[in-house]
Amino acid sequence: MNDILCGNTAFASSWYAVARSIEVGAAPRQITLLSRNVVLYRSADGSVVAAPDRCPHREAPLSKGTVEAGCLVCPYHGWTFADDGRCVDVPSASEGVPAPPRAHLKTFHTAEQYGLVWVCLADEPAAPIPNIIQEHDSTFRRINTEVDIWQTSATRMVDNFLDITHFPYVHVGTFGRAQDTHVPKIELVALDDDWFGYEYEVLANNSDLGTLASGQTSGVVERAMATGFNLPFNVRSDIHYGTGLSHIILLLSTPIDDVTSYFTFVIWRNDDFSVSAEEVIRFDLAIGAEDKRMLEMLDGVLPLDQTTLVSVQADKCSVEWRRRLIEWMNRPPAVRLERAG
């Protein structure tokens, strides 16, 4: 492993989706983010706490402990930590003796948005969680999906999600069979304040699963689409049908390490609720499974420079994402924070 992602401090300053909110309760659980083991749990007031999954006493995993009265208790010697990381009890210490200064945990930033728990490992996040305007539109419902583990780099996932030229080849089992392999000239634009990408139109094969997603029964449907990125690894894909139905997908790739990632997606949809959430996501889950099979065949981190890989006009969005990502990685922390504001 080259430690390209985990070894660069820039990535620690971003927000990452690591779990669904409904999956994080009072019982501590472990996640791994940028090669760091993190313990998650809910404190007595219901807020999510994230801290290193390591007791400073003898390095026991705190995720194997318990939460009692809102405090995290180590399973090895019972050292107890408040939700701000302070060590509030050392059972083996003499009465009245305070915990050693290095006994306290340094907690991480957490947030709950879009039905997900987000974690930032840095002292200060470089930018807010990207905005999805449909979250605030009462005509849309939100549908969450489980967090999966993909044996591939987050860099390869973003490159794939920004690309439409693989549709006729990777997605033949879902919607790609009717795809034209010719890609018109791509023009990159700001989709809104948080997302940069391109707009395009495609013909999609409308399989049995696809009819539920599109609300149409014809064999082929027209889609007006937009795809864009938000650094470092967030992708948004908008699908609009002629019927007025809109299907917005937030694709979130979180580095467990350089070559393993969490993946989840969130859907916003302005339908009449006549199709269940389970039926709506079945089609997108099948599409994701096709992407996963392909990406897990590829080794290592996607080369980020502009000379190792051969690119064409159709790869324009990914090329621009990689250019901006390298620039962002190389900025001093103060500049990243200043530009984020």
GUTI-715371 format. One record per residue: x, y, z of N, C-alpha, C, O in turn. Coordinates in pm, whole numbers, plus 50000, padded with zeros to 5 digits. Each point is the difference from the previous one (the first is absolute). Example, Ala and Ser with C-alpha at 12.3 -4.5 7.8 and 13.67 -1.06 7.14 Angstrom:
2
513194943150780499115011950000500905012050000501044999850066/498615010749862500825011950006499235010950073500515011150017/
END
This chain:
341
500844988150000499165011950000500895012550000500975000750076/498705009149840500865011649985499695011350097500765009750007/498154989250068499635010450096499785013549932500275010450060/499254989549817499775012349926498915008250066500115012250012/498834981250032498895007050063500215001350150499945010950055/500314977950009500114999850146501225007750049500025004650114/500994996749801501225007050041499965014949974500955007050035/497974998149905499905014349970499025006450097498834996250007/501645013650069499185006050105498805007649944499055002850074/500975000649798498875007349941498714992050016498955005850025/501124981149959498794992050002499364999550138498784998350012/502025003050092499454999850135499095012050025499184999650092/500955011049830499235012250024498624999649935499255009750010/500394979349924498704998949934499014992250085500384992550090/498345009449879498934992250062499784987249920500035000249877/499764988750194499754987149935498794993250063499864999650122/499284995049793498874992050048500514986150038500614993249919/499135002750205500554987450050498944990050045500314988250017/498455016450002498944991050048498665007049983499945012349989/498994979850009498675006050005499705004050145500454993550094/498815017149922499685004750135499304989350082500244998650120/498884993749815499254989950073500884988650048499584992050084/501655007149865500914989250038500875003550120500674991350055/499335021149985500865004350111499135002450124499165009050002/501054982750099499245001050123500925001050120501155004249988/498334992050127500795000950124501144989950003501015002350065/498824986449866501084990149998501125004949910499745003649885/501504996650163501105004949916500254990749882499824987950010/500615018049877500334992249882501245005949935500285011950014/500444979949915501245004549936499775002649852499334992249932/501235018750020500155002249856501485003249976500735003450093/499694995449783501385003649965499955010849894499334998549898/501375012450126500025011449909501445004349978500715003550095/499714996449778501385003949966501014992350084500975005750052/498794981349960500864990650073500005002050151500824993950070/498305014449982499915002150145498744993350052498915002349948/501244989550154498844993750064499335010250091500655006550083/498044994949900499225010050073498844992950068499374991149942/500335012950182498844994950070498885010349990500235011950020/498564983349950498815008549991498994995450105499844988050024/499485021650037498884996550089499185012650024500435011149968/498374987050088499165011450036500135002850149499964991050083/500205021649947500105004150140498605001050061499014997149934/500935006750191498725000650070499035009849937498794998150009/501735012649928499115009849938499644996549855499345007749932/501114980450021499654995549867500955004149891499834995749885/501175012350145500975004049898501004988849975500264991850088/500325008149792500974989849964501395004550042500415011349973/500314979750091501385002550042500924991149917499714988249979/501395017549975501034992449928501345002750066500355011550027/500414977949999501285001250067500924988949951499534990349941/501775010950083500904989049963499574987150071499695000250119/500294988949808499584987250059501194993550068500444989149964/500075017950136501204995550072500015006450137500055012350012/499904979750090500135005350135501455004250023500914992149972/499345020050077501395004450021500734992450109501215001550015/498084990550062500644992550108500804988149946501224999850011/498094990349929500704988349945499494996449859500104988549957/499355021549974499644998949859498894990149969499924994949888/499235002250208498844991449972499045007349906499875012250009/499454980649902499025006449912498775004350079499304991650058/500435021149945498875005250076498674995749939498974999950069/501044996549803498774995449934499524986750057498864996049978/502004997050096499604987650066499495002450142499654990650071/500335022049969499535003350134498515002750004499254994849918/500345013150177498595003150020499825015150019500965007350025/497794997149962499665013850032499084999750121498924994149996/501515012250111499255000250124499795014350044500955007650018/497774996150000499645013750037500605010149903500415010950040/499644985549832500505008949896501505000649989500535007649920/500194984350160501464999949997500514986949941499384989550019/501745011049912500614988449937500944993150100500905006350056/498884980849964500784992550099500884989949929499514991949921/501795008550107500954990749939499754985850052499784998150120/500264991849790499734986350044501164993550076499834989250056/501345017249946501184993750057500175003550149500114991050083/499905021849949500215004150140498955009950049500135005550110/498834996849810498905008350047500225015049996499195007650053/501894996849884500185014449987498785005649928499494993849906/500035017850137498725005249954500185014149943500715008350056/498624994149830500215012449926498665006949974499044993749956/500915019450072498815008049971499915002649851500934997049925/497935008750032499815001849856500915010749939500075001249878/500625006650205500995009449946501414994150003500975007049972/499144980050063501284993250001500725000050132501004993050016/498525014850081500685000450130499924986550071498944993850005/502185001950049500004988050082499475003950138500645007750072/498204987049962499335004250124500104989750111499605002650113/500954985749856500134989950106501104990249964500024994349891/500905003850203501014989649991499824991450125500515003450107/498774985349881499654992250119501194995850084499884998850122/501274999049815501164995050076500805011150065500944997150075/498735015649899500765011150057499595002450145498904996350041/501965009650034499705003550139498905010450004499925008749912/499234990550187498875009150012500495014550004500915003450074/498455005049845500335014249998501125003549904500275011849979/500394978249963501095002849906499395001749860499314991049952/500935020649982499415002249867500664991149894501114995050019/498195003249871500554992249889501225007149943500035012349995/500994980249962501175006349937499585008449880499034996749933/501695014150038499635008849888499874992749867499155003449918/501704986750059499964993049871498954988949997499934992549904/499255006650203498964989750003498775004249919499154991749970/500755021149995498815005049932500044996749851501064999549939/497764998350004499884997149857499795013049923499335009250047/501254991649835499735011249910498854996049908500204991949909/498635013450114498854996249920500055006849863500695010049981/498564984249924499955005249864498675007249975499034997950072/500965010549826498765006849961499014989849944500384991149923/498365010250116498944991649944498835008849959499815011050053/499414984149853498785006849957499034989449949500414989249958/498325014250046498984991349940499265007949893499395010350027/500694984749852499365006749888499624989649895500744990549976/498115011349963499484991049897499814985750053500144990449925/499565008250204499804986850057501294992550024499984987950020/501155019149978501324993850013500805006550111499805011750034/501134980650022500985005350094501275003249921500524991749926/499975020550093501215004749933501075002650106499705004450111/501554992949853501135002050091501095007749927500274997549882/500365011850188501195007149951501104998250103499785002650119/501394992949838501084996850091500895011950036500764999250096/499155011749828500905011350022499515008950113498874998550048/501995010849994499605009550105498835008749954499125003450079/500875000149791498915007849943499684994849861500924997749921/497815000350047499644996049862500355011149902499845011850030/500634984249853500405009949899498795006049929500105011049945/498784982050057498805004849931498794992950061500164989450061/498655016349924498814993350052499634987849917500504998249889/498634993650164499434988849923499285005949880499255009650016/500954985049864499385006249881498495000150008499374990950054/500055019749889498575002150009499264993049886500425000549884/498484992950150499064994549904498695007750021499344998450102/500295010049801498875009150022498684992450016499085004950065/500834983049876498754992350010499714995550143498864996850032/502165003050055499794996350140499025009750068499324996450096/500645015849851499185010450062498715002649920499305009750026/500404981649878498835001549914498974989550041500244988049989/498615016550058498994990850053499384991249892499304990450033/500935012649840499454991549894500874987749975499624991249922/501545008250142500904988649983500024991650128499925005350111/500174981649872500274991150114501454995249990500574999049891/500014998150224501374994850004499974985250032499254995550086/501604996949842500134985650022501474996950025500855003049916/499444991050198501374996150032500244985349968499074992049996/502185004649982500404986249974501094995950099500635008650062/499584978549952501014995150093501415004249956500245002849883/500664997550212501415002949972500694986849969500014990750081/500585008649800500654987949952501525002050002500465011450007/500304977949985501465000849990500404995249861499654989049958/501105019449971500514996749867501514998350008500695008250062/499814981349877501444997550000500645007549883500534994149906/499415018950103500575008749898500255013750059499465003450106/501355004649827500345013350048498875009949975499314999149898/500505010250194499015010649981500305008049874499095005349938/502194995850025500355007449878499424993149876499515006849910/500534980250086499444992749885498475001049999499395000149894/500015000550222498555001050007499535013349945499055000449922/501605010550116499615013149949500205000849850499125004749928/502024990750024500264999949856498894992649926499555004449894/500014984550161498944992049938498665007350003499285000249900/500385005850214498705006550014499895012649913498895004249967/502255001849997499975011849915499954996549851499885008949916/500214978550052500164995349862498704994149945499334992350069/500315011349808498834994049936500374990249890499134993049949/502155006450014500364991649886500024985150034500044991749910/499935004950219499964985850036498584994550001499814987950012/499195020749976498604995650009499684988349906499424990250046/500935010649825499594989249909500704986750025499594989749947/501465010550134500824988050018499834994050141499824987950015/500235020650087499904995250138498554997950041499704991150079/499395017049867498624999950048499024993549902498845004049992/501634985949935499114993349904498874992550070498964997549940/501244998950186498964992750071498925008950060498994995150050/501235018149945499025009150061499455009949897498874998549955/501935011750008499445010249912500875002949877499595007849914/501594986050076500975004349900499834994249861500695004449908/498434986050073499944993049872499615009349885500454997949887/498755012250139499555009049894500915012149983499715008949920/501404991450155500875011649996500725001549867500474990249942/499635022150011500845003449887501435001450053500235007050098/500724986349837501385000650048500675013349965501065003250053/498325004549858500555013149966499645010150108498855000650043/502125007250002499765010050104500155013949940501065003249945/497915005050063500125013749948501025008050079500424995850108/499965015649839501005008450067499535003850139498885004750018/501984993450079499675003050139500455014150035501155003749977/497935004050079500305013550046499865000350152498934997050053/502135006550016499985000250146499455013250051500355010749950/498784988550150499375011950055499824998350151500064988950052/499725022350017499604999550140498524996350004499165007649951/500514980850107498614995850008499255008150105498815002849984/501885000850124499535009650100501225003950083501134997649958/498655008150158501145004950079500924988850048501195002450023/498284985549993500784989150060500464989449901500844991750034/498635008349845500244988949909500455005049863499455009649946/501564983749998500565003649870499984987649911500424989350043/499105012249834499934988249913499455003249864500415009849938/498664981950013499495001949864498584994649989499554991850080/499765013049818498634995949972499984992649867500785003149910/498334987250078499964991849878498664992949992499225000050095/500524993949792498794992349981500364985949954500944998249922/498334992050126500284986149963498694992749975498945003850051/501154985649869498914990449986500344988250089501104994549992/497975001450093500264989250094499064988349973498815001949978/501754986150024499184988049990499094999350123500455001650113/498274996149863499015000250108499574985750033498974995349953/501844997950129499724986350040498834999650097499445010450034/500204977750009498914998850096500285007950127499135006850053/502124992349994500375008050117499975014849968499615008250083/500814995249795500075014049959498645006749992499895012050022/499084980449947498665006049990499555005750134499295010050004/501134983750105499645005250132500755013050030499455009150061/501804991549894500805012050025499555011549912499975011550045/499684985549828499665010749906498535003650000499635011049958/499524979850090498575002449994499434999149862498885004449975/501904989749931499574998649861500134985449958500824992550055/498385003549848500004985949958500624997849862500104988649956/500315021949977500624998449868501334992850011500625000250106/499824993449786501244992350004501245008450018501004995350055/498955017149901501115009350013499455013350049498955004649953/501755001750142499555013050050501115010349982501194996750001/498405015749981500955011049990500265005750139499085001950081/502205000749944500385006050127500785012849975500965000049922/498655010950142500835011950005500784999150131499404999350108/501925000849884500814997150117501035011050025500365007649911/500104992850212501135008450038500824992250101499454993650089/501865006949896500904993050091501105009650042500605006849917/499674993750213501025009150048500684995050125499564990450062/501535016349975500794995950117500145011350099499865011849967/500404984250156500375009050108501194993550068499924988550046/501205018749962501234994150053499854995650146499295006550076/501384982449963500834992049910499284988849925500344997249885/498664996050179499494987649942498474999349991499444989049999/499905022349995498545000049991499565002349857500555008449929/498454983950027499465001449865498485000950009499374992950079/500065015849841498545001249990499574997349857500605005149906/498364987050079499464997149867498515003249999499244994450079/500355014649833498605003949988499404993449876500595000449892/498244993650125499294993949888498615006449993499254999950098/500435005749786498715006449980499314993649880500594998749893/498164997350126499214993849894498985010149945499645009650067/499924987849811499045008949935498685000950073499255009549979/500464980850106498754999950077500025009950115498975002350064/502205003649964500135008950115500624993250121500295006650100/499934980449891500624992750110501505003150005500694999549899/499795003850220501435002250022500514989950102499324996850098/501884998249877500604989450081501445004650025500854999049911/499435005950208501315005650034500764989750084499474994550096/501785002949865500804989950071501285006450052500755006249925/499504992350204501255004350062500844987550023499624991150076/501535008349857500884988350004501205003450087500775009149969/499394983450142500995003550101501044988850015499674988750037/501575014649935501124990650010500905004750113500525011149996/499674980450104500775003550119501204990750012499814987950007/501425017449996501184991350007500154993250137500235006750101/499644980349901500414992250118501525000150005500595002550105/500024994849784501435001749978500165003449852499015003149934/502204996350015500215004049861499244991449900499625004849893/500164982550138499434990949901498714993150047499574990249940/499835014850166498734994750051499135011950039500495009950054/498204989149918499145011550021498624995950051499514989149971/499885020050106498574998950026499285006549882500485009749940/498354984950028499175006349897498554999850044499484989850045/499895021549940498555000850016499485010449904500735008949957/498004990150010499385010549919498665003850060499334992050066/500305020649910498755005550050499205004949880500575005849907/498134991850094499125004149890498985010150050499444998650109/500335011749810498885009150019499124998849876500504999949887/498204999350134499104996849888498655006950022499404999050107/500125008149790498755007650011498834992149942499285004949913/500534982850135498924991649949498805000450094499985007750096/499044984049876498775000250080499984989050107498964997450060/502194996449964500154989650102499264987149964499864991250085/499675007649791499274987949962500934988049986499564988550007/501725014049975501004989349995500775000350130500485010650042/499664978050023500674999650130501485003749986500594998649893/499985006250218501425003450000500864987949963501005001449931/498614986950115500754987849970500034997249850501034996049946/497835006149989499944997749855500785010749924500644997049899/499315015350150500735010949934501494997149998500655001649897/499904994150218501454998550006500494986849941501204998549975/497894992050001500464987249943500745002249868501024993549975/498485015449942500635002749870501395006150019500964995849936/499135014350153501305006550023500984990650069501215000949976/498304990250109500894990150062500564990549895501174996150008/498025000249894500484991349892501055007149917500994993949959/498815019050015500995007949926501305000750080501094998249945/498805004350186501195000750085500754986950004501235000050005/498054988849993500664986950001500824998049873501074993950005/498445011249882500784999149875501275008350009501064995549957/498845016650099501195008350019500994993350093501204999849974/498304994750135500874993650100500774988349939501204998650023/498124993249899500694988649937501155004649912501084994050003/498705016549920501065005049913501135006350080501174996949976/498505011750117501045007350073500864990850086501185002750019/498244986650033500794990950082500974991549919500804992650056/499135008449811501004993649914501265008649987501034995149954/498895017750084501095009449978500865001150126499494999750111/501805001549870500945000350112500425014250035500145008549913/500064993850215500655012150046499165012749987498834999649964/501835011550067499395013249991500045004749856501004997949931/497935008550024500005005849866501135010249988500105009050084/500764990049815501035010249982499365013749984499115001849917/501355007750160499375013250000500685009849905499425010549968/501784986449987500685009149907499344999249863499134991649976/501275017249934499355000749869500804993149890499695001749882/501324990550155500834993549897499974984850006500214993449898/499535000950219500024985350013498874993649921500214989949933/498605015950076498834994649931499765007449868500365011749986/499044981349920499605006249874498545004250012499154991950036/500565020749935498645005050010499595006449868500835004549922/497844995850055499455006449880498975010350044499785002050119/499615004549784499055010850030498904995450093499555007650085/500014980049899498914994850083500394998750146499124998850086/502185001449944500494998950138500225013650065500645001050105/498855009449833500315013750039499695002850146500785006850068/498094988249981499625003150139500954993450099500405006350098/499974981349877500934993250090501385006649997500655001350104/499785002849778501295006849988499995012850083500975003150069/497935004449924499915012450078499914997050149500595007250081/498674982349958499944996350141501404996650053500375004450108/500404987849815501344996450045500905012250008500815001250092/499075008049811500825012350004499705007950126500915004650069/497814997149961499625007850118500364992750129500385006250099/499514980549899500344992350119501485001450034500355002050116/500524997149785501445001550024500295014050053500785001650095/498615008649845500205013750046499555001450145500685006350081/498164987949951499455000550136500914992750098500225004850111/500314983749851500894992250086501275007750034500554998550109/499905009849798501295006750017499885013750065501025006550027/497764998150000499855012950067500384998850147499754989650062/500855020749995500225000150146498654999750071499025005249946/500914989050172498724999150073499285013350015498785000649987/501975010250042499375013050019499325004749873498935006250006/501664991049880499435004249872498764991949969499025005449948/500994981550085498814991749978498835005350082498875000749950/501405003250176498955005150085499485013449950498805002650000/502145006149956499625013349951499134998849875498995006849988/501404984649918499244998649875498684992850024499035002349927/500934989050173498754993250030498985010050051498804998449977/501675012050092499085009950052499605009949895499225009150027/
END
